[in-house]
């Protein structure tokens, strides 16, 4: 596998009773890449994200994570390691955004860093850099209700 691959899914299948949510999905995500999972309601988008992140185990197929020296099958990790992987390595942005309305943009972005033990000043400085990289410099002190839908989604 190439050095820049971060996540590689092969032949993912997931059924819920007689309903097939995933039918042989293959996907490769490279380091630094952002992807969008799009489709009609009920087409398996959330199921795919849950399988990729190890929230749900596929009926067949594999998800390999290339974050360390050797690739690791996500579904083979103990629960605590899968939780750590999701918390530290994966990010999901859903259409609604799910921002806390009482916090500013920079506070919403910094919150996971604070929960992971970062100091407020460092967390908010990192959050401001991330916001700037998304074209949101100058909007750090805006609350979600003061942002457009697209801006709020980027903050999320």
Contact map, one row per residue, 1 for C-alpha under 8 A:
111010000000000000000000000000000000000000000000000000000000000000000000000000000000000000000000000000000000000000000000000000000000000000000000000000000000
111110000000000000000000000000000000000000000000000000000000000000000000000000000000000000000000000000000000000000000000000000000000000000000000000000000000
111110000000000000000000000000000000000000000000000000000000000000000000000000000000000000000000000000000000000000000000000000000000000000000000000000000000
011111000000000000000000000001100000000000000000000000000000000000000000000000000000000000000000000000000000000000000000000000000000000000000000000000000000
111111110000000000000000000111100000000000000000000000000000000001000000000000000000000000000000000000000000000000000000000000000000000000000000000000000000
000111110000000000000000000111100000000000000000000000000000000011100000000000000000000000000000000000000000000000000000000000000000000000000000000000000000
000011111000000000000000001111000000000000000000000000000000001111000000000000000000000000000000000000000000000000000000000000000000000000000000000000000000
000011111100000000000000011110000000000000000000000000000000001110000000000000000000000000000000000000000000000000000000000000000000000000000000000000000000
000000111111000000000000111100000000000000000000000100000000111100000000000000000000000000000000000000000000000000000000000000000000000000000000000000000000
000000011111000000000001111000000000000000000000000000000000111000000000000000000000000000000000000000000000000000000000000000000000000000000000000000000000
000000001111100000000011110000000000000000000000000000000001110000000000000000000000000000000000000000000000000000000000000000000000000000000000000000000000
000000001111110000000111110000000000000000000000000000000111111000000000000000000000000000000000000000000000000000000000000000000000000000000000000000000000
000000000011111000011111100000000000000000000000000000000111100000000000000000000000000000000000000000000000000000000000000000000000000000000000000000000000
000000000001111100011110000000000000000000000010000000000111000000000000000000000000000000000000000000000000000000000000000000000000000000000000000000000000
000000000000111111111100000000000000000000000000000000000010000000000000000000000000000000000000000000000000000000000000000000000000000000000000000000000000
000000000000011111111000000000000000000000000000000000000000000000000000000000000000000000000000000000000000000000000000000000000000000000000000000000000000
000000000000001111110000000000000000000000000000000000000000000000000000000000000000000000000000000000000000000000000000000000000000000000000000000000000000
000000000000001111110000000000000000000000000000000000000000000000000000000000000000000000000000000000000000000000000000000000000000000000000000000000000000
000000000000001111111000000000000000000000000000000000000000000000000000000000000000000000000000000000000000000000000000000000000000000000000000000000000000
000000000000111111111110000000000000000000000000000000000000000000000000000000000000000000000000000000000000000000000000000000000000000000000000000000000000
000000000000111100111110000000000000000000110010000000000000000000000000000000000000000000000000000000000000000000000000000000000000000000000000000000000000
000000000001111000011111100000000000000000010011000000000000000000000000000000000000000000000000000000000000000000000000000000000000000000000000000000000000
000000000011110000011111100000000000000000000000000000000000000000000000000000000000000000000000000000000000000000000000000000000000000000000000000000000000
000000000111100000000111110000000000000000000000000000000000100000000000000000000000000000000000000000000000000000000000000000000000000000000000000000000000
000000001111100000000111111000000000000000000000000000000000000000000000000000000000000000000000000000000000000000000000000000000000000000000000000000000000
000000011111000000000001111100000000000000000000000000000000000000000000000000000000000000000000000000000000000000000000000000000000000000000000000000000000
000000111100000000000000111110000000000000000000000000000000000000000000000000000000000000000000000000000000000000000000000000000000000000000000000000000000
000011111000000000000000011111000000000000000000000000000000000000000000000000000000000000000000000000000000000000000000000000000000000000000000000000000000
000011110000000000000000001111101110000000000000000000000000000000000000000000000000000000000000000000000000000000000000000000000000000000000000000000000000
000111100000000000000000000111111000000000000000000000000000000000000000000000000000000000000000000000000000000000000000000000000000000000000000000000000000
000111000000000000000000000011111000000000000000000000000000000000000000000000000000000000000000000000000000000000000000000000000000000000000000000000000000
000000000000000000000000000001111100000000000000000000000000000000000000000000000000000000000000000000000000000000000000000000000000000000000000000000000000
000000000000000000000000000011111110000000000000000000000000000000000000000000000000000000000000000000000000000000000000000000000000000000000000000000000000
000000000000000000000000000010011111000000000000000000000000000000000000000000000000000000000000000000000000000000000000000000000000000000000000000000000000
000000000000000000000000000010001111100000000000000000000000000000000000000000000000000000000000000000000000000000000000000000000000000000000000000000000000
000000000000000000000000000000000111110000000000000000000000000000000000000000000000000000000000000000000000000000000000000000000000000000000000000000000000
000000000000000000000000000000000011111000001000000000000000000000000000000000000000000000000000000000000000000000000000000000000000000000000000000000000000
000000000000000000000000000000000001111100001000000000000000000000000000000000000000000000000000000000000000000000000000000000000000000000000000000000000000
000000000000000000000000000000000000111110111000000000000000000000000000000000000000000000000000000000000000000000000000000000000000000000000000000000000000
000000000000000000000000000000000000011111100000000000000000000000000000000000000000000000000000000000000000000000000000000000000000000000000000000000000000
000000000000000000000000000000000000001111110000000000000000000000000000000000000000000000000000000000000000000000000000000000000000000000000000000000000000
000000000000000000000000000000000000000111111000000000000000000000000000000000000000000000000000000000000000000000000000000000000000000000000000000000000000
000000000000000000001000000000000000001111111000000000000000000000000000000000000000000000000000000000000000000000000000000000000000000000000000000000000000
000000000000000000001100000000000000001011111111000000000000000000000000000000000000000000000000000000000000000000000000000000000000000000000000000000000000
000000000000000000000000000000000000111001111111100000000000000000000000000000000000000000000000000000000000000000000000000000000000000000000000000000000000
000000000000000000000000000000000000000000011111110000000000000000000000000000000000000000000000000000000000000000000000000000000000000000000000000000000000
000000000000010000001100000000000000000000011111111000010000000000000000000000000000000000000000000000000000000000000000000000000000000000000000000000000000
000000000000000000000100000000000000000000011111111100000000000000000000000000000000000000000000000000000000000000000000000000000000000000000000000000000000
000000000000000000000000000000000000000000001111111110000000000000000000000000000000000000000000000000000000000000000000000000000000000000000000000000000000
000000000000000000000000000000000000000000000111111111110000000000000000000000000000000000000000000000000000000000000000000000000000000000000000000000000000
000000000000000000000000000000000000000000000011111111111100001000000000000000000000000000000000000000000000000000000000000000000000000000000000000000000000
000000001000000000000000000000000000000000000001111111100000001000000000010000000000000000000000000000000000000000000000000000000000000000000000000000000000
000000000000000000000000000000000000000000000000111111110000000000000000010000000100110001000000000000000000000000000000000000000000000000000000000000000000
000000000000000000000000000000000000000000000000011111111000000000000000011000000100010000000000000000000000000000000000000000000000000000000000000000000000
000000000000000000000000000000000000000000000000011111111000000000000000000000000100000000000000000000000000000000000000000000000000000000000000000000000000
000000000000000000000000000000000000000000000010011011111100000000000000000000000000000000000000000000000000000000000000000000000000000000000000000000000000
000000000000000000000000000000000000000000000000001001111110000000000000001000000000000000000000000000000000000000000000000000000000000000000000000000000000
000000000001110000000000000000000000000000000000001000011111110000000000000000000000000000000000000000000000000000000000000000000000000000000000000000000000
000000000001111000000000000000000000000000000000000000001111100000000000000000000000000000000000000000000000000000000000000000000000000000000000000000000000
000000000011110000000000000000000000000000000000000000000111110000000000000000000000000000000000000000000000000000000000000000000000000000000000000000000000
000000001111100000000001000000000000000000000000000000000111111000000000000000000000000000000000000000000000000000000000000000000000000000000000000000000000
000000001111000000000000000000000000000000000000000000000101111100000000111000000000000000000000000000000000000000000000000000000000000000000000000000000000
000000111101000000000000000000000000000000000000001100000000111110000000111000000000000000000000000000000000000000000000000000000000000000000000000000000000
000000111000000000000000000000000000000000000000000000000000011111000011110000000000000000000000000000000000000000000000000000000000000000000000000000000000
000001110000000000000000000000000000000000000000000000000000001111100011110000000000000000000000000000000000000000000000000000000000000000000000000000000000
000011100000000000000000000000000000000000000000000000000000000111111111000000000000000000000000000000000000000000000000000000000000000000000000000000000000
000001000000000000000000000000000000000000000000000000000000000011111110000000000000000000000000000000000000000000000000000000000000000000000000000000000000
000000000000000000000000000000000000000000000000000000000000000001111110000000000000000000000000000000000000000000000000000000000000000000000000000000000000
000000000000000000000000000000000000000000000000000000000000000001111110000000000000000000000000000000000000000000000000000000000000000000000000000000000000
000000000000000000000000000000000000000000000000000000000000000001111111000000000000000000000000000000000000000000000000000000000000000000000000000000000000
000000000000000000000000000000000000000000000000000000000000000111111111100000000000000000000000000000000000000000000000000000000000000000000000000000000000
000000000000000000000000000000000000000000000000000000000000000111000111110110000000000000000000000000000000000000000000000000000000000000000000000000000000
000000000000000000000000000000000000000000000000000000000000011110000011111110000000000000000000000000000000000000000000000000000000000000000000000000000000
000000000000000000000000000000000000000000000000000111000000011110000001111110000100000000000000000000000000000000000000000000000000000000000000000000000000
000000000000000000000000000000000000000000000000000001001000011000000000111110000100000000000000000000000000000000000000000000000000000000000000000000000000
000000000000000000000000000000000000000000000000000000000000000000000001111111000000000000000000000000000000000000000000000000000000000000000000000000000000
000000000000000000000000000000000000000000000000000000000000000000000001111111111100000000000000000000000000000000000000000000000000000000000000000000000000
000000000000000000000000000000000000000000000000000000000000000000000000000111111100000000000000000000000000000000000000000000000000000000000000000000000000
000000000000000000000000000000000000000000000000000000000000000000000000000011111110000000000000000000000000000000000000000000000000000000000000000000000000
000000000000000000000000000000000000000000000000000000000000000000000000000011111111000000000000000000000000000000000000000000000000000000000000000000000000
000000000000000000000000000000000000000000000000000000000000000000000000000011111111100000000000000000000000000000000000000000000000000000000000000000000000
000000000000000000000000000000000000000000000000000011100000000000000000011011111111110000000000000000000000000000000000000000000000000000000000000000000000
000000000000000000000000000000000000000000000000000000000000000000000000000000111111111000000000000000000000000000000000000000000000000000000000000000000000
000000000000000000000000000000000000000000000000000000000000000000000000000000011111111110000000000000000000000000000000000000000000000000000000000000000000
000000000000000000000000000000000000000000000000000010000000000000000000000000001111111111000000000000000000000000000000000000000000000000000000000000000000
000000000000000000000000000000000000000000000000000011000000000000000000000000000111111111100000000000000000000000000000000000000000000000000000000000000000
000000000000000000000000000000000000000000000000000000000000000000000000000000000011111111100000000000000000000000000000000000000000000000000000000000000000
000000000000000000000000000000000000000000000000000000000000000000000000000000000001111111000000000000000000000000000000000000000000000000000000000000000000
000000000000000000000000000000000000000000000000000000000000000000000000000000000001111111100000000000000000000000000000000000000000000000000000000000000000
000000000000000000000000000000000000000000000000000010000000000000000000000000000000111111110000000000000000000000000000000000000000000000000000000000000000
000000000000000000000000000000000000000000000000000000000000000000000000000000000000011011111000000000000000000000000000000000000000000000000000000000000000
000000000000000000000000000000000000000000000000000000000000000000000000000000000000000001111100000000000000000000000000000000000000000000000000000000000000
000000000000000000000000000000000000000000000000000000000000000000000000000000000000000000111110100000000000000000000000000000000000000000000000000000001001
000000000000000000000000000000000000000000000000000000000000000000000000000000000000000000011111110000000000000000000000000000000000000000000000000000001000
000000000000000000000000000000000000000000000000000000000000000000000000000000000000000000001111100000000000000000000000000000000000000000000000000000001000
000000000000000000000000000000000000000000000000000000000000000000000000000000000000000000000111110000000000000000000000000000000000000000000000000000001000
000000000000000000000000000000000000000000000000000000000000000000000000000000000000000000001111111000000000000000000000000000000000000000000000000000011011
000000000000000000000000000000000000000000000000000000000000000000000000000000000000000000000101111100000000000000000000000000000000000000000000000000000001
000000000000000000000000000000000000000000000000000000000000000000000000000000000000000000000000111110000001000000000000000000000000000000000001000000010011
000000000000000000000000000000000000000000000000000000000000000000000000000000000000000000000000011111100001000000000000000000000000000000000001000000000000
000000000000000000000000000000000000000000000000000000000000000000000000000000000000000000000000001111110000000000000000000000000000000000000011100000000000
000000000000000000000000000000000000000000000000000000000000000000000000000000000000000000000000000111110000000000000000000000000000000000000010000000000000
000000000000000000000000000000000000000000000000000000000000000000000000000000000000000000000000000111111111000000000000000000000000000000000011000000000000
000000000000000000000000000000000000000000000000000000000000000000000000000000000000000000000000000011111111000000000000000000000000000000011111000000000000
000000000000000000000000000000000000000000000000000000000000000000000000000000000000000000000000000000111111100000000000000000000000000000111111000000000010
000000000000000000000000000000000000000000000000000000000000000000000000000000000000000000000000000000111111110000000000000100110010000000011000000000000000
000000000000000000000000000000000000000000000000000000000000000000000000000000000000000000000000000000111111111000000000000100100000000000000000000000000000
000000000000000000000000000000000000000000000000000000000000000000000000000000000000000000000000001100111111111000000000000000000000000000000000000000000011
000000000000000000000000000000000000000000000000000000000000000000000000000000000000000000000000000000001111111100000000000100100000000000000000000000000011
000000000000000000000000000000000000000000000000000000000000000000000000000000000000000000000000000000000111111111000001001101100000000000000000000000000000
000000000000000000000000000000000000000000000000000000000000000000000000000000000000000000000000000000000011111111100000001000000000000000000000000000000000
000000000000000000000000000000000000000000000000000000000000000000000000000000000000000000000000000000000000111111110000000000000000000000000000000000000000
000000000000000000000000000000000000000000000000000000000000000000000000000000000000000000000000000000000000011111111100001000000000000000000000000000000000
000000000000000000000000000000000000000000000000000000000000000000000000000000000000000000000000000000000000011111111111001000000000000000000000000000000000
000000000000000000000000000000000000000000000000000000000000000000000000000000000000000000000000000000000000001111111100000000000000000000000000000000000000
000000000000000000000000000000000000000000000000000000000000000000000000000000000000000000000000000000000000000111111100000000000000000000000000000000000000
000000000000000000000000000000000000000000000000000000000000000000000000000000000000000000000000000000000000000011111110000000000000000000000000000000000000
000000000000000000000000000000000000000000000000000000000000000000000000000000000000000000000000000000000000000011111111011000000000000000000000000000000000
000000000000000000000000000000000000000000000000000000000000000000000000000000000000000000000000000000000000000001001111111000000000000000000000000000000000
000000000000000000000000000000000000000000000000000000000000000000000000000000000000000000000000000000000000010001000111111100000000000000000000000000000000
000000000000000000000000000000000000000000000000000000000000000000000000000000000000000000000000000000000000000000000011111110000000000000000000000000000000
000000000000000000000000000000000000000000000000000000000000000000000000000000000000000000000000000000000000000000000111111111000000000000000000000000000000
000000000000000000000000000000000000000000000000000000000000000000000000000000000000000000000000000000000000011011000111111111100000000000000000000000000000
000000000000000000000000000000000000000000000000000000000000000000000000000000000000000000000000000000000110110000000001111111110000000000000000000000000000
000000000000000000000000000000000000000000000000000000000000000000000000000000000000000000000000000000000000000000000000111111111000000000000000000000000000
000000000000000000000000000000000000000000000000000000000000000000000000000000000000000000000000000000000000010000000000011111111100000000000000000000000000
000000000000000000000000000000000000000000000000000000000000000000000000000000000000000000000000000000000110110000000000001111111110000000000000000000000000
000000000000000000000000000000000000000000000000000000000000000000000000000000000000000000000000000000000100000000000000000111111111000010010000000000000000
000000000000000000000000000000000000000000000000000000000000000000000000000000000000000000000000000000000000000000000000000011111111100000000000000000000000
000000000000000000000000000000000000000000000000000000000000000000000000000000000000000000000000000000000000000000000000000001111111110000000000000000000000
000000000000000000000000000000000000000000000000000000000000000000000000000000000000000000000000000000000100000000000000000000111111111110010000000000000110
000000000000000000000000000000000000000000000000000000000000000000000000000000000000000000000000000000000000000000000000000000011111111111000000000000000000
000000000000000000000000000000000000000000000000000000000000000000000000000000000000000000000000000000000000000000000000000000001111111110000000000000000000
000000000000000000000000000000000000000000000000000000000000000000000000000000000000000000000000000000000000000000000000000000000111111110000000000000000100
000000000000000000000000000000000000000000000000000000000000000000000000000000000000000000000000000000000000000000000000000000000011111110000000000000000000
000000000000000000000000000000000000000000000000000000000000000000000000000000000000000000000000000000000000000000000000000000000011111111110000000000100000
000000000000000000000000000000000000000000000000000000000000000000000000000000000000000000000000000000000000000000000000000000010011111111110000000000000000
000000000000000000000000000000000000000000000000000000000000000000000000000000000000000000000000000000000000000000000000000000000001000111111000000000000000
000000000000000000000000000000000000000000000000000000000000000000000000000000000000000000000000000000001000000000000000000000000000000111111100000000000000
000000000000000000000000000000000000000000000000000000000000000000000000000000000000000000000000000000011100000000000000000000010010000111111100000000000000
000000000000000000000000000000000000000000000000000000000000000000000000000000000000000000000000000000011100000000000000000000000000000001111110000000000000
000000000000000000000000000000000000000000000000000000000000000000000000000000000000000000000000000000011000000000000000000000000000000000111111111000000000
000000000000000000000000000000000000000000000000000000000000000000000000000000000000000000000000000011111000000000000000000000000000000000001111111000000000
000000000000000000000000000000000000000000000000000000000000000000000000000000000000000000000000001110111000000000000000000000000000000000000111111000010000
000000000000000000000000000000000000000000000000000000000000000000000000000000000000000000000000000010000000000000000000000000000000000000000111111100000000
000000000000000000000000000000000000000000000000000000000000000000000000000000000000000000000000000000000000000000000000000000000000000000000111111100000000
000000000000000000000000000000000000000000000000000000000000000000000000000000000000000000000000000000000000000000000000000000000000000000000111111111110000
000000000000000000000000000000000000000000000000000000000000000000000000000000000000000000000000000000000000000000000000000000000000000000000000111111110000
000000000000000000000000000000000000000000000000000000000000000000000000000000000000000000000000000000000000000000000000000000000000000000000000001111111000
000000000000000000000000000000000000000000000000000000000000000000000000000000000000000000000000000000000000000000000000000000000000000000000000001111111100
000000000000000000000000000000000000000000000000000000000000000000000000000000000000000000000000000000000000000000000000000000000000000100000000001111111110
000000000000000000000000000000000000000000000000000000000000000000000000000000000000000000000000101000000000000000000000000000000000000000000001001111111111
000000000000000000000000000000000000000000000000000000000000000000000000000000000000000000001111100000000000000000000000000000000000000000000000000011111111
000000000000000000000000000000000000000000000000000000000000000000000000000000000000000000000000000000000000000000000000000000000010010000000000000001111111
000000000000000000000000000000000000000000000000000000000000000000000000000000000000000000000000101000001001100000000000000000000010000000000000000000111111
000000000000000000000000000000000000000000000000000000000000000000000000000000000000000000001000111000000001100000000000000000000000000000000000000000011111
